[in-house]
């Protein structure tokens, strides 16, 4: 373990003291729905869409019985609404039939839910249950990991494996939040603010430029 990487996380914690999950929810299944809606969609748009939806439907039972056309109308602004509606309803039915209406608290069971991949499962475990056993490798995390040199991999699952090897378990929660915030605010896909980056001394891309 390179202790410099602990310093990296501590610096990011100072840089983004308010770094938390951006999605709004009040129970685990609301989070499941919000995470599904966030695919190819901004968290801001999801948060603008879910209040009216969750006012009417906010439990696995309610979503398992919802008419797909009604759900599609609610979530239309989030894009890919037909496929997302199908997955949300199927997921709710699976939670009801296989897990007694309770969102499971482990990776293996979460991955059996329609529309839930490893990245989504990591988010659900962390934000709904406070369990950080992995890293949700989204586009921000992937970009930062590659640019800094934490991983040379392209596949998110392999990047996650590299990050788990690098960071002690107690830091995984911070990695999940901080890499997203850093990717949105500083290490952007286009025109990254490298001169102002608080961790540029760790960055192989910056130091090799």
Backbone bond lengths (Angstrom), bond angles and torsions (degrees), N, CA, C in turn:
res aa  C-N    CA-C-N  psi(-1)  N-CA   C-N-CA  omega(-1)  CA-C   N-CA-C  phi
1 X - - - 1.464 - - 1.519 110.29 -
2 X 1.335 116.69 123.50 1.460 121.57 176.24 1.525 108.64 -82.65
3 X 1.331 115.82 113.81 1.467 119.17 -176.54 1.523 112.15 -63.99
4 X 1.333 117.94 -18.79 1.459 120.35 176.49 1.521 111.66 -58.86
5 X 1.326 115.92 -31.47 1.450 119.28 -178.96 1.527 111.79 -71.32
6 X 1.321 117.41 -25.67 1.460 120.14 172.33 1.526 108.70 -67.05
7 X 1.314 116.09 -41.40 1.467 120.35 177.37 1.524 110.45 -61.94
8 X 1.315 116.23 -39.52 1.467 121.10 177.89 1.523 110.79 -55.30
9 X 1.332 116.48 -48.34 1.465 120.76 -179.43 1.524 110.92 -65.57
10 X 1.317 117.00 -40.80 1.466 120.03 179.70 1.524 111.19 -63.30
11 X 1.320 117.14 -38.16 1.463 120.68 177.09 1.533 110.33 -65.28
12 X 1.324 116.55 -43.46 1.465 119.65 179.12 1.533 111.33 -64.65
13 X 1.322 116.62 -34.43 1.473 119.70 177.16 1.526 110.67 -63.95
14 X 1.326 116.26 -36.90 1.459 120.25 176.46 1.529 111.10 -71.37
15 X 1.333 115.92 -33.87 1.460 120.96 -178.52 1.522 111.40 -72.09
16 X 1.333 116.09 -39.30 1.474 121.38 -177.40 1.527 109.66 -125.51
17 X 1.319 117.73 71.93 1.474 120.14 -176.66 1.527 113.87 -65.64
18 X 1.325 116.92 -18.23 1.470 120.95 -178.39 1.524 112.69 -102.01
19 X 1.320 117.03 13.45 1.467 120.24 -176.47 1.522 111.70 -64.74
20 X 1.303 115.72 114.59 1.462 122.98 177.94 1.524 108.53 -145.14
21 X 1.307 116.65 179.11 1.458 121.11 174.46 1.528 109.26 -65.61
22 X 1.317 117.01 135.34 1.462 121.43 -177.05 1.522 113.11 -87.19
23 X 1.320 117.49 -18.05 1.462 120.79 -177.11 1.525 110.81 -76.13
24 X 1.320 115.85 141.85 1.463 121.44 179.97 1.524 110.20 -97.88
25 X 1.326 116.47 133.55 1.463 121.28 179.12 1.521 108.82 -162.54
26 X 1.327 116.20 160.19 1.466 120.21 179.63 1.525 112.25 -122.65
27 X 1.326 117.96 -8.21 1.465 120.86 175.97 1.529 108.66 -152.18
28 X 1.326 117.73 165.26 1.472 120.26 -174.52 1.518 114.65 -57.29
29 X 1.329 118.40 -39.21 1.464 116.73 -177.52 1.519 111.47 -74.01
30 X 1.318 118.86 -30.80 1.457 119.55 172.52 1.523 109.70 -59.32
31 X 1.327 116.94 -39.02 1.457 119.87 177.76 1.521 110.93 -64.94
32 X 1.328 116.80 -42.72 1.469 120.29 177.86 1.529 109.93 -55.00
33 X 1.320 115.73 -46.28 1.465 120.42 -179.97 1.523 110.64 -64.31
34 X 1.324 117.15 -46.21 1.467 121.22 -178.99 1.526 111.44 -61.03
35 X 1.331 116.26 -40.79 1.466 120.13 179.17 1.528 110.45 -64.30
36 X 1.318 117.15 -41.48 1.465 120.08 177.44 1.526 111.05 -62.19
37 X 1.317 116.10 -41.52 1.460 120.32 -178.92 1.521 111.89 -68.59
38 X 1.324 117.29 -25.63 1.466 120.81 -175.53 1.524 113.14 -75.39
39 X 1.325 117.98 -10.10 1.469 120.34 178.03 1.523 109.42 -63.35
40 X 1.329 116.65 124.15 1.457 122.38 -178.98 1.522 112.23 56.16
41 X 1.323 115.15 33.93 1.468 120.81 -178.14 1.520 108.18 -152.31
42 X 1.330 117.20 148.74 1.462 119.87 179.52 1.522 110.75 -76.79
43 X 1.319 115.73 150.29 1.467 120.22 176.81 1.524 110.48 -61.47
44 X 1.309 116.63 -34.94 1.470 120.08 179.68 1.515 111.02 -60.38
45 X 1.320 116.72 -44.33 1.466 119.46 179.57 1.520 110.93 -66.90
46 X 1.332 116.28 -39.19 1.466 119.49 176.82 1.524 109.98 -59.35
47 X 1.331 116.35 -46.04 1.466 120.60 -178.46 1.521 112.40 -66.46
48 X 1.317 117.09 -24.58 1.461 120.17 176.06 1.529 111.52 -80.50
49 X 1.329 115.25 -20.39 1.470 120.91 -176.41 1.523 112.76 -92.22
50 X 1.331 117.36 -37.60 1.466 120.07 -169.80 1.535 116.36 -74.08
51 X 1.330 121.20 -26.52 1.476 117.56 -177.90 1.522 113.88 -56.16
52 X 1.320 117.95 -46.11 1.471 119.96 -179.67 1.524 110.38 -69.45
53 X 1.333 117.11 -34.57 1.466 120.72 178.46 1.515 110.73 -67.02
54 X 1.330 116.59 -50.19 1.461 120.66 -176.52 1.520 112.60 -70.08
55 X 1.303 117.51 -19.76 1.462 120.05 175.55 1.524 110.57 -65.74
56 X 1.330 116.43 -32.14 1.469 121.63 -178.50 1.529 112.58 -99.09
57 X 1.322 116.18 -33.96 1.469 121.69 -175.62 1.531 108.49 -138.37
58 X 1.315 117.45 120.75 1.469 117.70 178.86 1.531 113.95 -149.39
59 X 1.329 116.61 17.19 1.462 120.95 176.82 1.527 109.57 -130.24
60 X 1.320 118.35 158.11 1.466 120.31 176.28 1.530 111.84 -56.25
61 X 1.311 116.74 -39.48 1.466 119.63 179.57 1.517 111.30 -61.60
62 X 1.329 116.85 -45.74 1.457 120.70 -179.31 1.522 111.00 -62.78
63 X 1.333 117.09 -44.10 1.458 119.88 -178.84 1.528 111.91 -72.06
64 X 1.320 117.80 -27.62 1.464 119.75 179.76 1.521 111.82 -68.98
65 X 1.325 115.97 -22.41 1.473 120.40 -178.02 1.524 113.34 -105.90
66 X 1.320 117.97 -0.50 1.461 120.69 -175.56 1.521 111.24 -69.93
67 X 1.317 116.79 143.80 1.459 121.57 174.02 1.528 108.17 -72.65
68 X 1.317 117.13 131.40 1.462 120.46 -175.51 1.523 112.51 -59.24
69 X 1.313 117.33 -36.30 1.462 119.58 -179.23 1.525 111.00 -65.32
70 X 1.326 116.84 -35.40 1.467 120.91 177.30 1.520 110.17 -68.08
71 X 1.343 116.48 -44.57 1.459 120.52 178.80 1.522 110.85 -63.07
72 X 1.309 116.49 -42.09 1.466 120.16 178.67 1.518 111.66 -59.82
73 X 1.323 116.15 -39.04 1.466 120.09 179.25 1.522 111.05 -64.86
74 X 1.316 116.13 -41.36 1.470 120.37 179.43 1.525 111.53 -62.48
75 X 1.340 116.80 -45.29 1.468 120.80 -169.56 1.524 113.49 -98.26
76 X 1.299 117.74 5.47 1.460 122.07 -178.51 1.534 113.11 -48.60
77 X 1.348 120.03 -42.61 1.468 120.17 -177.53 1.528 114.10 -61.43
78 X 1.326 118.12 -18.23 1.465 121.00 -175.62 1.526 113.54 -86.91
79 X 1.335 117.19 -2.09 1.450 120.16 177.83 1.520 113.42 77.02
80 X 1.340 115.51 156.61 1.474 121.90 -179.57 1.535 110.40 48.37
81 X 1.331 114.38 38.08 1.460 120.04 -168.37 1.525 113.73 -67.41
82 X 1.317 117.77 -29.85 1.468 119.12 -179.57 1.527 111.04 -67.63
83 X 1.323 115.93 -47.57 1.462 119.80 -179.99 1.527 110.98 -67.98
84 X 1.335 116.55 -39.85 1.458 120.11 179.16 1.529 110.83 -64.90
85 X 1.317 117.22 -41.27 1.468 120.65 179.28 1.529 110.30 -62.74
86 X 1.321 115.84 -42.87 1.473 120.46 179.39 1.527 110.54 -61.01
87 X 1.335 116.12 -45.14 1.467 120.06 -179.17 1.526 112.27 -67.47
88 X 1.326 116.66 -40.78 1.467 120.32 -179.31 1.531 110.50 -61.68
89 X 1.325 116.42 -45.66 1.464 119.52 -179.63 1.535 110.74 -66.32
90 X 1.330 116.52 -44.17 1.469 120.13 179.71 1.524 110.78 -63.90
91 X 1.317 116.04 -37.81 1.465 120.39 177.75 1.519 110.63 -63.39
92 X 1.310 116.57 -45.17 1.464 121.01 179.25 1.526 110.86 -60.74
93 X 1.323 116.64 -42.52 1.457 120.50 179.43 1.531 111.12 -64.62
94 X 1.339 116.39 -37.19 1.465 120.77 178.40 1.528 110.60 -66.90
95 X 1.329 116.34 -41.83 1.470 119.89 177.88 1.521 110.07 -62.07
96 X 1.319 117.31 -39.98 1.466 121.01 -179.81 1.526 111.27 -68.61
97 X 1.327 116.81 -44.51 1.472 120.02 -172.96 1.529 113.25 -79.46
98 X 1.335 116.67 -34.95 1.470 120.04 -172.63 1.525 114.18 -105.32
99 X 1.344 116.82 -20.78 1.464 119.20 -173.76 1.532 112.88 -129.93
100 X 1.320 115.35 23.73 1.470 121.23 175.20 1.521 113.03 53.91
101 X 1.324 115.71 35.03 1.455 120.28 175.95 1.516 114.96 77.79
102 X 1.352 117.37 11.25 1.468 121.53 -177.41 1.523 109.25 -116.76
103 X 1.307 117.36 126.85 1.459 121.47 177.55 1.529 109.05 -61.93
104 X 1.332 118.51 124.94 1.476 120.67 -177.53 1.522 112.26 -66.09
105 X 1.343 114.71 154.96 1.467 121.12 -175.71 1.525 112.78 -109.23
106 X 1.320 117.43 24.29 1.458 119.10 178.65 1.527 109.74 -139.41
107 X 1.321 114.73 153.08 1.458 121.64 -175.23 1.525 112.31 -59.26
108 X 1.320 116.71 -45.96 1.462 120.64 -175.52 1.525 111.78 -56.57
109 X 1.324 116.67 -46.97 1.464 120.05 -178.79 1.520 111.89 -72.75
110 X 1.312 117.47 -38.07 1.459 120.33 179.22 1.528 111.31 -60.39
111 X 1.318 116.11 -37.10 1.460 119.52 -178.32 1.520 113.19 -70.85
112 X 1.332 117.73 -9.99 1.470 120.08 175.09 1.527 111.46 -84.02
113 X 1.326 117.38 -10.04 1.459 120.78 -177.60 1.523 110.87 -81.07
114 X 1.326 117.83 131.69 1.465 120.42 177.17 1.527 111.30 -55.65
115 X 1.327 115.87 134.10 1.457 120.74 177.26 1.505 115.53 82.82
116 X 1.338 117.88 0.73 1.466 121.34 -179.18 1.522 109.68 -111.79
117 X 1.332 115.73 111.80 1.455 121.76 174.72 1.519 110.00 -99.73
118 X 1.301 116.39 -174.04 1.466 119.92 -175.80 1.527 112.31 -64.03
119 X 1.325 116.95 -41.60 1.459 119.38 179.72 1.527 110.19 -60.73
120 X 1.327 116.40 -47.55 1.464 120.52 179.27 1.519 111.25 -62.05
121 X 1.337 115.98 -41.48 1.462 119.92 -179.05 1.529 110.90 -62.75
122 X 1.330 116.94 -39.32 1.461 119.99 177.60 1.523 111.23 -62.07
123 X 1.327 116.48 -40.45 1.471 120.63 178.23 1.524 110.31 -64.51
124 X 1.318 116.59 -45.43 1.465 121.11 -178.79 1.528 110.77 -62.18
125 X 1.326 116.57 -46.32 1.461 119.98 -179.86 1.532 111.35 -60.51
126 X 1.321 116.27 -42.97 1.460 119.79 -177.04 1.516 112.05 -71.87
127 X 1.319 116.74 -50.68 1.461 119.77 -170.66 1.527 113.26 -80.95
128 X 1.324 117.25 -32.81 1.463 119.70 -179.09 1.517 112.56 -88.09
129 X 1.349 116.69 -31.66 1.463 119.57 -171.74 1.528 114.04 -126.24
130 X 1.327 117.65 -1.36 1.458 120.21 178.78 1.516 114.02 69.60
131 X 1.334 116.75 24.58 1.462 121.68 -178.68 1.529 109.14 -104.52
132 X 1.315 116.68 117.46 1.470 121.46 -179.81 1.518 109.50 -119.27
133 X 1.323 115.90 84.78 1.461 121.01 177.77 1.523 111.77 -101.71
134 X 1.325 116.68 -8.40 1.456 121.23 -177.41 1.505 110.65 -150.57
135 X 1.330 115.53 -169.05 1.456 122.09 -179.07 1.518 108.80 -128.68
136 X 1.320 116.20 131.08 1.463 121.40 175.90 1.520 107.97 -80.08
137 X 1.318 116.95 100.85 1.464 121.18 -175.34 1.523 109.46 -86.12
138 X 1.336 115.03 93.76 1.456 120.50 175.04 1.525 108.82 -93.97
139 X 1.326 117.33 -169.29 1.465 119.86 -177.37 1.527 111.43 -64.19
140 X 1.337 117.57 -35.46 1.457 120.49 179.58 1.532 110.96 -66.91
141 X 1.318 115.68 -48.98 1.463 120.67 -179.26 1.527 110.92 -61.31
142 X 1.313 116.23 -41.93 1.463 120.89 179.12 1.528 110.41 -61.91
143 X 1.331 116.07 -46.83 1.461 121.07 -177.91 1.527 111.34 -62.71
144 X 1.320 116.58 -47.00 1.466 120.71 -178.31 1.522 110.89 -66.12
145 X 1.323 116.93 -44.28 1.468 120.79 -179.96 1.525 111.20 -58.91
146 X 1.331 116.58 -41.43 1.459 120.40 179.99 1.522 111.83 -72.08
147 X 1.325 116.78 -41.91 1.467 119.56 -177.51 1.530 111.87 -68.50
148 X 1.307 116.35 -43.02 1.462 119.37 -179.21 1.519 110.75 -69.74
149 X 1.332 116.02 -34.72 1.451 120.56 -176.80 1.511 113.08 105.31
150 X 1.329 116.44 17.34 1.461 120.03 176.79 1.517 110.95 -72.22
151 X 1.327 115.63 -26.10 1.461 120.44 178.37 1.522 108.96 -153.96
152 X 1.314 115.10 143.70 1.463 120.30 175.06 1.529 110.81 -102.26
153 X 1.321 115.97 3.52 1.454 121.34 -175.35 1.531 110.84 -80.03
154 X 1.312 115.00 159.01 1.463 122.04 176.63 1.522 110.45 -106.42
155 X 1.325 115.66 -37.29 1.460 120.72 -179.04 1.530 110.18 -69.10
156 X 1.353 117.55 126.81 1.471 120.51 -177.35 1.521 114.19 -55.25
157 X 1.325 117.73 -37.84 1.466 120.14 -178.40 1.528 110.92 -65.96
158 X 1.336 116.96 -35.86 1.464 120.63 179.12 1.531 110.98 -74.54
159 X 1.343 116.18 -34.87 1.460 119.90 174.48 1.526 109.40 -63.18
160 X 1.325 116.47 -42.88 1.459 120.43 177.88 1.524 110.96 -59.44
161 X 1.319 117.06 -42.92 1.467 120.83 178.39 1.524 110.74 -59.16
162 X 1.326 116.94 -42.35 1.463 120.80 179.30 1.527 110.86 -63.87
163 X 1.325 116.87 -43.46 1.467 120.43 -178.44 1.523 111.45 -66.71
164 X 1.321 116.53 -37.31 1.470 120.07 178.24 1.530 110.50 -65.38
165 X 1.331 116.19 -34.26 1.467 119.51 177.52 1.534 111.33 -71.07
166 X 1.324 116.91 -32.48 1.462 121.73 -175.63 1.523 112.33 -79.61
167 X 1.335 115.67 -45.59 1.458 119.69 -171.62 1.530 111.54 -103.03
168 X 1.331 117.59 134.49 1.467 120.42 173.31 1.524 110.15 -60.07
169 X 1.314 115.52 153.51 1.464 120.95 -175.10 1.516 112.94 -54.62
170 X 1.347 116.93 -36.05 1.463 119.00 -176.59 1.526 112.84 -68.60
171 X 1.333 117.16 -10.81 1.463 120.89 179.06 1.532 112.86 -99.98
172 X 1.320 117.80 -7.03 1.463 120.30 -175.11 1.526 112.38 -63.98
173 X 1.326 117.23 -36.24 1.465 119.83 177.22 1.522 110.14 -59.77
174 X 1.329 116.17 -44.05 1.457 120.40 179.69 1.524 111.09 -64.78
175 X 1.327 117.09 -41.64 1.461 120.41 179.43 1.519 110.21 -58.57
176 X 1.312 117.16 -44.13 1.462 121.82 -179.63 1.522 111.66 -56.38
177 X 1.307 117.15 -47.33 1.461 120.95 -176.44 1.523 112.74 -79.55
178 X 1.322 116.66 -46.03 1.455 120.96 -170.45 1.521 113.05 -69.64
179 X 1.328 117.80 -37.27 1.461 119.15 -179.64 1.529 110.96 -66.34
180 X 1.322 116.92 -35.30 1.464 119.95 176.98 1.518 110.24 -65.01
181 X 1.324 116.75 -47.22 1.460 120.56 -178.48 1.521 110.92 -65.82
182 X 1.315 117.12 -40.63 1.462 120.36 179.79 1.527 110.37 -66.50
183 X 1.325 116.70 -38.00 1.454 120.66 178.63 1.520 112.76 -67.52
184 X 1.305 116.31 -35.15 1.465 120.11 179.55 1.527 112.63 -75.88
185 X 1.331 115.89 -34.71 1.461 119.70 -170.33 1.526 114.88 -102.49
186 X 1.320 118.06 -27.97 1.465 119.78 -174.02 1.524 112.47 -130.38
187 X 1.314 116.57 -59.59 1.462 121.28 -176.60 1.529 109.91 -86.79
188 X 1.322 114.88 62.80 1.456 121.37 -175.97 1.525 110.91 -75.76
189 X 1.324 115.78 161.91 1.464 120.05 -177.79 1.522 110.86 -62.98
190 X 1.324 115.55 -43.41 1.462 120.81 178.35 1.528 109.29 -112.26
191 X 1.298 116.19 138.37 1.466 123.16 178.23 1.533 112.85 51.31
192 X 1.307 117.53 57.98 1.480 119.26 177.63 1.530 110.51 -62.14
193 X 1.317 115.92 146.59 1.469 121.73 -176.68 1.536 110.02 -87.39
194 X 1.308 116.06 63.11 1.466 121.32 -171.93 1.531 112.60 -62.09
195 X 1.336 117.44 -37.07 1.458 119.81 -178.03 1.529 112.04 -64.71
196 X 1.327 115.80 -26.29 1.458 120.23 -177.61 1.528 112.75 -103.11
197 X 1.323 116.32 1.64 1.460 121.16 -176.47 1.529 110.10 -69.98
198 X 1.299 116.94 128.27 1.469 121.50 -177.13 1.520 112.62 -75.40
199 X 1.327 117.37 -12.12 1.472 119.54 -179.67 1.522 111.38 -119.94
200 X 1.338 117.97 22.04 1.462 119.12 -176.47 1.533 112.80 -65.24
201 X 1.334 117.59 -19.93 1.465 118.38 178.68 1.530 112.05 -68.51
202 X 1.344 116.37 -18.26 1.463 120.82 177.83 1.526 112.04 -91.26
203 X 1.323 116.91 -10.42 1.475 121.73 -166.90 1.520 111.62 -87.19
204 X 1.304 116.90 118.49 1.464 121.48 179.20 1.521 110.98 -66.60
205 X 1.327 117.29 -36.40 1.456 120.64 179.74 1.514 110.98 -63.67
206 X 1.331 116.31 -45.89 1.463 121.57 -179.60 1.534 111.00 -67.01
207 X 1.297 116.93 -44.60 1.469 120.89 -175.18 1.523 112.80 -75.33
208 X 1.327 116.67 -17.18 1.468 120.37 177.61 1.512 113.10 -98.98
209 X 1.342 115.63 0.25 1.473 119.25 -177.41 1.517 110.86 -83.01
